[in-house]
């Protein structure tokens, strides 16, 4: 059976924080600093999953070869 449920494009701030293994407060701080993009819908903030992936990619640290 094929799953026809679409994947969410936006998640709540707490969900984004959980995905990144950080606190909700840290997620809000990242949004305020401009490091984590978000969408404002009314008074709510939602984080695009692509923004979570982008933040992770920008902050990856490569191996030093040792």
PDB file of N, CA, C and O in Angstrom:
ATOM      1  N   UNK A   1       0.833  -1.172   0.000  1.00  0.00           N
ATOM      2  CA  UNK A   1       0.000   0.000   0.000  1.00  0.00           C
ATOM      3  C   UNK A   1       0.887   1.249   0.000  1.00  0.00           C
ATOM      4  O   UNK A   1       1.866   1.322   0.743  1.00  0.00           O
ATOM      5  N   UNK A   2       0.546   2.205  -0.819  1.00  0.00           N
ATOM      6  CA  UNK A   2       1.324   3.430  -0.951  1.00  0.00           C
ATOM      7  C   UNK A   2       0.807   4.476   0.027  1.00  0.00           C
ATOM      8  O   UNK A   2      -0.398   4.697   0.146  1.00  0.00           O
ATOM      9  N   UNK A   3       1.745   5.118   0.727  1.00  0.00           N
ATOM     10  CA  UNK A   3       1.383   6.172   1.676  1.00  0.00           C
ATOM     11  C   UNK A   3       1.107   7.445   0.894  1.00  0.00           C
ATOM     12  O   UNK A   3       1.996   7.967   0.222  1.00  0.00           O
ATOM     13  N   UNK A   4      -0.115   7.946   0.976  1.00  0.00           N
ATOM     14  CA  UNK A   4      -0.494   9.150   0.228  1.00  0.00           C
ATOM     15  C   UNK A   4      -0.485  10.396   1.097  1.00  0.00           C
ATOM     16  O   UNK A   4      -0.859  11.476   0.639  1.00  0.00           O
ATOM     17  N   UNK A   5      -0.060  10.255   2.355  1.00  0.00           N
ATOM     18  CA  UNK A   5       0.020  11.403   3.246  1.00  0.00           C
ATOM     19  C   UNK A   5       1.219  12.263   2.854  1.00  0.00           C
ATOM     20  O   UNK A   5       2.346  11.769   2.811  1.00  0.00           O
ATOM     21  N   UNK A   6       0.987  13.551   2.568  1.00  0.00           N
ATOM     22  CA  UNK A   6       2.130  14.406   2.242  1.00  0.00           C
ATOM     23  C   UNK A   6       2.956  14.698   3.492  1.00  0.00           C
ATOM     24  O   UNK A   6       2.426  14.729   4.602  1.00  0.00           O
ATOM     25  N   UNK A   7       4.244  14.910   3.304  1.00  0.00           N
ATOM     26  CA  UNK A   7       5.116  15.296   4.412  1.00  0.00           C
ATOM     27  C   UNK A   7       4.861  16.765   4.740  1.00  0.00           C
ATOM     28  O   UNK A   7       4.576  17.560   3.845  1.00  0.00           O
ATOM     29  N   UNK A   8       4.961  17.125   6.008  1.00  0.00           N
ATOM     30  CA  UNK A   8       4.737  18.537   6.353  1.00  0.00           C
ATOM     31  C   UNK A   8       5.879  19.397   5.820  1.00  0.00           C
ATOM     32  O   UNK A   8       7.033  18.971   5.799  1.00  0.00           O
ATOM     33  N   UNK A   9       5.545  20.598   5.395  1.00  0.00           N
ATOM     34  CA  UNK A   9       6.549  21.547   4.925  1.00  0.00           C
ATOM     35  C   UNK A   9       7.007  22.446   6.060  1.00  0.00           C
ATOM     36  O   UNK A   9       8.139  22.929   6.064  1.00  0.00           O
ATOM     37  N   UNK A  10       6.114  22.667   7.030  1.00  0.00           N
ATOM     38  CA  UNK A  10       6.392  23.529   8.178  1.00  0.00           C
ATOM     39  C   UNK A  10       6.187  22.742   9.455  1.00  0.00           C
ATOM     40  O   UNK A  10       5.319  21.872   9.538  1.00  0.00           O
ATOM     41  N   UNK A  11       7.008  23.064  10.459  1.00  0.00           N
ATOM     42  CA  UNK A  11       6.841  22.448  11.773  1.00  0.00           C
ATOM     43  C   UNK A  11       6.812  23.544  12.832  1.00  0.00           C
ATOM     44  O   UNK A  11       7.272  24.661  12.595  1.00  0.00           O
ATOM     45  N   UNK A  12       6.272  23.216  13.994  1.00  0.00           N
ATOM     46  CA  UNK A  12       6.284  24.156  15.112  1.00  0.00           C
ATOM     47  C   UNK A  12       7.710  24.329  15.601  1.00  0.00           C
ATOM     48  O   UNK A  12       8.568  23.482  15.354  1.00  0.00           O
ATOM     49  N   UNK A  13       7.958  25.421  16.288  1.00  0.00           N
ATOM     50  CA  UNK A  13       9.303  25.721  16.791  1.00  0.00           C
ATOM     51  C   UNK A  13       9.792  24.592  17.705  1.00  0.00           C
ATOM     52  O   UNK A  13      10.948  24.179  17.615  1.00  0.00           O
ATOM     53  N   UNK A  14       8.929  24.102  18.570  1.00  0.00           N
ATOM     54  CA  UNK A  14       9.319  23.012  19.475  1.00  0.00           C
ATOM     55  C   UNK A  14       9.709  21.761  18.689  1.00  0.00           C
ATOM     56  O   UNK A  14      10.642  21.055  19.071  1.00  0.00           O
ATOM     57  N   UNK A  15       9.006  21.486  17.605  1.00  0.00           N
ATOM     58  CA  UNK A  15       9.332  20.325  16.780  1.00  0.00           C
ATOM     59  C   UNK A  15      10.682  20.516  16.086  1.00  0.00           C
ATOM     60  O   UNK A  15      11.485  19.586  16.020  1.00  0.00           O
ATOM     61  N   UNK A  16      10.928  21.716  15.573  1.00  0.00           N
ATOM     62  CA  UNK A  16      12.212  22.010  14.931  1.00  0.00           C
ATOM     63  C   UNK A  16      13.346  21.865  15.937  1.00  0.00           C
ATOM     64  O   UNK A  16      14.399  21.312  15.619  1.00  0.00           O
ATOM     65  N   UNK A  17      13.128  22.359  17.145  1.00  0.00           N
ATOM     66  CA  UNK A  17      14.136  22.242  18.198  1.00  0.00           C
ATOM     67  C   UNK A  17      14.410  20.771  18.498  1.00  0.00           C
ATOM     68  O   UNK A  17      15.566  20.367  18.632  1.00  0.00           O
ATOM     69  N   UNK A  18      13.367  19.984  18.603  1.00  0.00           N
ATOM     70  CA  UNK A  18      13.512  18.554  18.874  1.00  0.00           C
ATOM     71  C   UNK A  18      14.311  17.882  17.761  1.00  0.00           C
ATOM     72  O   UNK A  18      15.184  17.061  18.039  1.00  0.00           O
ATOM     73  N   UNK A  19      14.024  18.218  16.512  1.00  0.00           N
ATOM     74  CA  UNK A  19      14.747  17.635  15.378  1.00  0.00           C
ATOM     75  C   UNK A  19      16.236  17.949  15.432  1.00  0.00           C
ATOM     76  O   UNK A  19      17.063  17.142  15.006  1.00  0.00           O
ATOM     77  N   UNK A  20      16.576  19.127  15.957  1.00  0.00           N
ATOM     78  CA  UNK A  20      17.977  19.546  16.027  1.00  0.00           C
ATOM     79  C   UNK A  20      18.628  19.227  17.372  1.00  0.00           C
ATOM     80  O   UNK A  20      19.805  19.522  17.579  1.00  0.00           O
ATOM     81  N   UNK A  21      17.872  18.630  18.279  1.00  0.00           N
ATOM     82  CA  UNK A  21      18.368  18.292  19.630  1.00  0.00           C
ATOM     83  C   UNK A  21      18.868  19.519  20.376  1.00  0.00           C
ATOM     84  O   UNK A  21      19.924  19.493  21.007  1.00  0.00           O
ATOM     85  N   UNK A  22      18.090  20.599  20.293  1.00  0.00           N
ATOM     86  CA  UNK A  22      18.394  21.826  21.026  1.00  0.00           C
ATOM     87  C   UNK A  22      17.149  22.241  21.804  1.00  0.00           C
ATOM     88  O   UNK A  22      16.068  21.691  21.596  1.00  0.00           O
ATOM     89  N   UNK A  23      17.305  23.205  22.690  1.00  0.00           N
ATOM     90  CA  UNK A  23      16.149  23.673  23.451  1.00  0.00           C
ATOM     91  C   UNK A  23      15.277  24.583  22.588  1.00  0.00           C
ATOM     92  O   UNK A  23      15.721  25.130  21.578  1.00  0.00           O
ATOM     93  N   UNK A  24      14.051  24.723  23.008  1.00  0.00           N
ATOM     94  CA  UNK A  24      13.126  25.633  22.329  1.00  0.00           C
ATOM     95  C   UNK A  24      13.648  27.063  22.402  1.00  0.00           C
ATOM     96  O   UNK A  24      13.536  27.818  21.437  1.00  0.00           O
ATOM     97  N   UNK A  25      14.214  27.430  23.535  1.00  0.00           N
ATOM     98  CA  UNK A  25      14.767  28.782  23.704  1.00  0.00           C
ATOM     99  C   UNK A  25      15.900  29.024  22.712  1.00  0.00           C
ATOM    100  O   UNK A  25      16.001  30.109  22.140  1.00  0.00           O
ATOM    101  N   UNK A  26      16.757  28.018  22.503  1.00  0.00           N
ATOM    102  CA  UNK A  26      17.856  28.146  21.538  1.00  0.00           C
ATOM    103  C   UNK A  26      17.298  28.298  20.125  1.00  0.00           C
ATOM    104  O   UNK A  26      17.838  29.065  19.327  1.00  0.00           O
ATOM    105  N   UNK A  27      16.231  27.580  19.810  1.00  0.00           N
ATOM    106  CA  UNK A  27      15.608  27.698  18.484  1.00  0.00           C
ATOM    107  C   UNK A  27      15.080  29.115  18.268  1.00  0.00           C
ATOM    108  O   UNK A  27      15.259  29.692  17.195  1.00  0.00           O
ATOM    109  N   UNK A  28      14.430  29.671  19.291  1.00  0.00           N
ATOM    110  CA  UNK A  28      13.945  31.056  19.184  1.00  0.00           C
ATOM    111  C   UNK A  28      15.109  32.029  19.026  1.00  0.00           C
ATOM    112  O   UNK A  28      15.014  32.991  18.265  1.00  0.00           O
ATOM    113  N   UNK A  29      16.207  31.784  19.743  1.00  0.00           N
ATOM    114  CA  UNK A  29      17.384  32.650  19.624  1.00  0.00           C
ATOM    115  C   UNK A  29      17.966  32.579  18.213  1.00  0.00           C
ATOM    116  O   UNK A  29      18.377  33.599  17.660  1.00  0.00           O
ATOM    117  N   UNK A  30      18.002  31.390  17.634  1.00  0.00           N
ATOM    118  CA  UNK A  30      18.487  31.242  16.262  1.00  0.00           C
ATOM    119  C   UNK A  30      17.580  31.965  15.270  1.00  0.00           C
ATOM    120  O   UNK A  30      18.058  32.530  14.287  1.00  0.00           O
ATOM    121  N   UNK A  31      16.284  31.949  15.525  1.00  0.00           N
ATOM    122  CA  UNK A  31      15.353  32.676  14.654  1.00  0.00           C
ATOM    123  C   UNK A  31      15.563  34.181  14.782  1.00  0.00           C
ATOM    124  O   UNK A  31      15.577  34.891  13.777  1.00  0.00           O
ATOM    125  N   UNK A  32      15.725  34.670  16.003  1.00  0.00           N
ATOM    126  CA  UNK A  32      15.917  36.103  16.231  1.00  0.00           C
ATOM    127  C   UNK A  32      17.220  36.606  15.614  1.00  0.00           C
ATOM    128  O   UNK A  32      17.289  37.745  15.153  1.00  0.00           O
ATOM    129  N   UNK A  33      18.244  35.766  15.604  1.00  0.00           N
ATOM    130  CA  UNK A  33      19.534  36.173  15.039  1.00  0.00           C
ATOM    131  C   UNK A  33      19.554  36.064  13.517  1.00  0.00           C
ATOM    132  O   UNK A  33      20.490  36.531  12.869  1.00  0.00           O
ATOM    133  N   UNK A  34      18.524  35.448  12.953  1.00  0.00           N
ATOM    134  CA  UNK A  34      18.459  35.296  11.501  1.00  0.00           C
ATOM    135  C   UNK A  34      19.107  34.019  10.993  1.00  0.00           C
ATOM    136  O   UNK A  34      19.132  33.778   9.787  1.00  0.00           O
ATOM    137  N   UNK A  35      19.629  33.203  11.891  1.00  0.00           N
ATOM    138  CA  UNK A  35      20.282  31.956  11.484  1.00  0.00           C
ATOM    139  C   UNK A  35      19.285  30.873  11.091  1.00  0.00           C
ATOM    140  O   UNK A  35      19.594  30.005  10.274  1.00  0.00           O
ATOM    141  N   UNK A  36      18.093  30.925  11.671  1.00  0.00           N
ATOM    142  CA  UNK A  36      17.054  29.939  11.356  1.00  0.00           C
ATOM    143  C   UNK A  36      15.856  30.680  10.784  1.00  0.00           C
ATOM    144  O   UNK A  36      15.230  31.495  11.461  1.00  0.00           O
ATOM    145  N   UNK A  37      15.553  30.388   9.544  1.00  0.00           N
ATOM    146  CA  UNK A  37      14.410  31.032   8.895  1.00  0.00           C
ATOM    147  C   UNK A  37      13.099  30.504   9.475  1.00  0.00           C
ATOM    148  O   UNK A  37      13.012  29.366   9.935  1.00  0.00           O
ATOM    149  N   UNK A  38      12.095  31.357   9.438  1.00  0.00           N
ATOM    150  CA  UNK A  38      10.775  30.933   9.884  1.00  0.00           C
ATOM    151  C   UNK A  38       9.712  31.684   9.098  1.00  0.00           C
ATOM    152  O   UNK A  38       9.992  32.677   8.426  1.00  0.00           O
ATOM    153  N   UNK A  39       8.495  31.187   9.201  1.00  0.00           N
ATOM    154  CA  UNK A  39       7.340  31.785   8.549  1.00  0.00           C
ATOM    155  C   UNK A  39       6.392  32.227   9.643  1.00  0.00           C
ATOM    156  O   UNK A  39       6.107  31.470  10.571  1.00  0.00           O
ATOM    157  N   UNK A  40       5.910  33.438   9.537  1.00  0.00           N
ATOM    158  CA  UNK A  40       4.952  33.922  10.518  1.00  0.00           C
ATOM    159  C   UNK A  40       3.551  33.825   9.905  1.00  0.00           C
ATOM    160  O   UNK A  40       3.278  34.374   8.838  1.00  0.00           O
ATOM    161  N   UNK A  41       2.689  33.123  10.604  1.00  0.00           N
ATOM    162  CA  UNK A  41       1.295  32.958  10.179  1.00  0.00           C
ATOM    163  C   UNK A  41       0.447  33.453  11.335  1.00  0.00           C
ATOM    164  O   UNK A  41       0.288  32.764  12.342  1.00  0.00           O
ATOM    165  N   UNK A  42      -0.095  34.649  11.184  1.00  0.00           N
ATOM    166  CA  UNK A  42      -0.792  35.275  12.297  1.00  0.00           C
ATOM    167  C   UNK A  42       0.214  35.549  13.391  1.00  0.00           C
ATOM    168  O   UNK A  42       1.234  36.198  13.158  1.00  0.00           O
ATOM    169  N   UNK A  43      -0.071  35.055  14.588  1.00  0.00           N
ATOM    170  CA  UNK A  43       0.868  35.220  15.706  1.00  0.00           C
ATOM    171  C   UNK A  43       1.783  34.021  15.874  1.00  0.00           C
ATOM    172  O   UNK A  43       2.661  34.022  16.737  1.00  0.00           O
ATOM    173  N   UNK A  44       1.583  33.001  15.057  1.00  0.00           N
ATOM    174  CA  UNK A  44       2.370  31.766  15.163  1.00  0.00           C
ATOM    175  C   UNK A  44       3.601  31.815  14.270  1.00  0.00           C
ATOM    176  O   UNK A  44       3.603  32.447  13.214  1.00  0.00           O
ATOM    177  N   UNK A  45       4.643  31.135  14.722  1.00  0.00           N
ATOM    178  CA  UNK A  45       5.841  30.963  13.906  1.00  0.00           C
ATOM    179  C   UNK A  45       5.949  29.487  13.548  1.00  0.00           C
ATOM    180  O   UNK A  45       5.728  28.609  14.383  1.00  0.00           O
ATOM    181  N   UNK A  46       6.288  29.236  12.308  1.00  0.00           N
ATOM    182  CA  UNK A  46       6.526  27.876  11.843  1.00  0.00           C
ATOM    183  C   UNK A  46       7.864  27.853  11.128  1.00  0.00           C
ATOM    184  O   UNK A  46       8.262  28.832  10.497  1.00  0.00           O
ATOM    185  N   UNK A  47       8.540  26.746  11.232  1.00  0.00           N
ATOM    186  CA  UNK A  47       9.870  26.603  10.654  1.00  0.00           C
ATOM    187  C   UNK A  47       9.787  25.643   9.464  1.00  0.00           C
ATOM    188  O   UNK A  47       9.332  24.509   9.616  1.00  0.00           O
ATOM    189  N   UNK A  48      10.222  26.088   8.288  1.00  0.00           N
ATOM    190  CA  UNK A  48      10.277  25.162   7.151  1.00  0.00           C
ATOM    191  C   UNK A  48      11.319  24.077   7.412  1.00  0.00           C
ATOM    192  O   UNK A  48      12.402  24.365   7.922  1.00  0.00           O
ATOM    193  N   UNK A  49      10.999  22.840   7.066  1.00  0.00           N
ATOM    194  CA  UNK A  49      11.968  21.765   7.252  1.00  0.00           C
ATOM    195  C   UNK A  49      13.238  22.040   6.452  1.00  0.00           C
ATOM    196  O   UNK A  49      14.330  21.643   6.859  1.00  0.00           O
ATOM    197  N   UNK A  50      13.097  22.716   5.321  1.00  0.00           N
ATOM    198  CA  UNK A  50      14.275  23.061   4.526  1.00  0.00           C
ATOM    199  C   UNK A  50      15.195  24.008   5.292  1.00  0.00           C
ATOM    200  O   UNK A  50      16.412  23.958   5.109  1.00  0.00           O
ATOM    201  N   UNK A  51      14.640  24.870   6.145  1.00  0.00           N
ATOM    202  CA  UNK A  51      15.458  25.786   6.945  1.00  0.00           C
ATOM    203  C   UNK A  51      16.251  25.017   7.997  1.00  0.00           C
ATOM    204  O   UNK A  51      17.389  25.373   8.303  1.00  0.00           O
ATOM    205  N   UNK A  52      15.655  23.971   8.546  1.00  0.00           N
ATOM    206  CA  UNK A  52      16.365  23.131   9.517  1.00  0.00           C
ATOM    207  C   UNK A  52      17.539  22.452   8.820  1.00  0.00           C
ATOM    208  O   UNK A  52      18.655  22.441   9.339  1.00  0.00           O
ATOM    209  N   UNK A  53      17.283  21.886   7.639  1.00  0.00           N
ATOM    210  CA  UNK A  53      18.352  21.226   6.887  1.00  0.00           C
ATOM    211  C   UNK A  53      19.457  22.213   6.520  1.00  0.00           C
ATOM    212  O   UNK A  53      20.641  21.899   6.642  1.00  0.00           O
ATOM    213  N   UNK A  54      19.064  23.413   6.069  1.00  0.00           N
ATOM    214  CA  UNK A  54      20.046  24.431   5.688  1.00  0.00           C
ATOM    215  C   UNK A  54      20.931  24.832   6.866  1.00  0.00           C
ATOM    216  O   UNK A  54      22.147  24.955   6.719  1.00  0.00           O
ATOM    217  N   UNK A  55      20.325  25.034   8.026  1.00  0.00           N
ATOM    218  CA  UNK A  55      21.092  25.410   9.215  1.00  0.00           C
ATOM    219  C   UNK A  55      22.109  24.331   9.565  1.00  0.00           C
ATOM    220  O   UNK A  55      23.260  24.625   9.890  1.00  0.00           O
ATOM    221  N   UNK A  56      21.674  23.094   9.496  1.00  0.00           N
ATOM    222  CA  UNK A  56      22.572  21.981   9.796  1.00  0.00           C
ATOM    223  C   UNK A  56      23.727  21.947   8.801  1.00  0.00           C
ATOM    224  O   UNK A  56      24.882  21.794   9.198  1.00  0.00           O
ATOM    225  N   UNK A  57      23.428  22.086   7.527  1.00  0.00           N
ATOM    226  CA  UNK A  57      24.481  22.054   6.503  1.00  0.00           C
ATOM    227  C   UNK A  57      25.473  23.207   6.667  1.00  0.00           C
ATOM    228  O   UNK A  57      26.678  23.013   6.506  1.00  0.00           O
ATOM    229  N   UNK A  58      24.976  24.399   6.985  1.00  0.00           N
ATOM    230  CA  UNK A  58      25.858  25.560   7.167  1.00  0.00           C
ATOM    231  C   UNK A  58      26.781  25.399   8.366  1.00  0.00           C
ATOM    232  O   UNK A  58      27.865  25.982   8.399  1.00  0.00           O
ATOM    233  N   UNK A  59      26.366  24.621   9.339  1.00  0.00           N
ATOM    234  CA  UNK A  59      27.138  24.495  10.578  1.00  0.00           C
ATOM    235  C   UNK A  59      27.893  23.180  10.703  1.00  0.00           C
ATOM    236  O   UNK A  59      28.451  22.882  11.759  1.00  0.00           O
ATOM    237  N   UNK A  60      27.915  22.401   9.648  1.00  0.00           N
ATOM    238  CA  UNK A  60      28.659  21.139   9.698  1.00  0.00           C
ATOM    239  C   UNK A  60      30.142  21.415   9.770  1.00  0.00           C
ATOM    240  O   UNK A  60      30.654  22.337   9.135  1.00  0.00           O
ATOM    241  N   UNK A  61      30.814  20.609  10.544  1.00  0.00           N
ATOM    242  CA  UNK A  61      32.263  20.739  10.682  1.00  0.00           C
ATOM    243  C   UNK A  61      32.872  19.495  10.032  1.00  0.00           C
ATOM    244  O   UNK A  61      32.541  18.365  10.392  1.00  0.00           O
ATOM    245  N   UNK A  62      33.768  19.725   9.067  1.00  0.00           N
ATOM    246  CA  UNK A  62      34.398  18.612   8.351  1.00  0.00           C
ATOM    247  C   UNK A  62      35.489  17.955   9.151  1.00  0.00           C
ATOM    248  O   UNK A  62      35.961  18.487  10.155  1.00  0.00           O
ATOM    249  N   UNK A  63      35.877  16.800   8.695  1.00  0.00           N
ATOM    250  CA  UNK A  63      36.979  16.069   9.336  1.00  0.00           C
ATOM    251  C   UNK A  63      38.289  16.779   9.038  1.00  0.00           C
ATOM    252  O   UNK A  63      38.454  17.392   7.984  1.00  0.00           O
ATOM    253  N   UNK A  64      39.198  16.689   9.963  1.00  0.00           N
ATOM    254  CA  UNK A  64      40.513  17.326   9.793  1.00  0.00           C
ATOM    255  C   UNK A  64      41.500  16.384   9.130  1.00  0.00           C
ATOM    256  O   UNK A  64      42.631  16.778   8.844  1.00  0.00           O
ATOM    257  N   UNK A  65      41.099  15.156   8.882  1.00  0.00           N
ATOM    258  CA  UNK A  65      41.981  14.192   8.240  1.00  0.00           C
ATOM    259  C   UNK A  65      42.884  13.453   9.210  1.00  0.00           C
ATOM    260  O   UNK A  65      43.789  12.733   8.789  1.00  0.00           O
ATOM    261  N   UNK A  66      42.650  13.622  10.493  1.00  0.00           N
ATOM    262  CA  UNK A  66      43.478  12.936  11.500  1.00  0.00           C
ATOM    263  C   UNK A  66      42.865  11.651  11.935  1.00  0.00           C
ATOM    264  O   UNK A  66      43.430  10.951  12.775  1.00  0.00           O
TER     265      UNK A  66
END
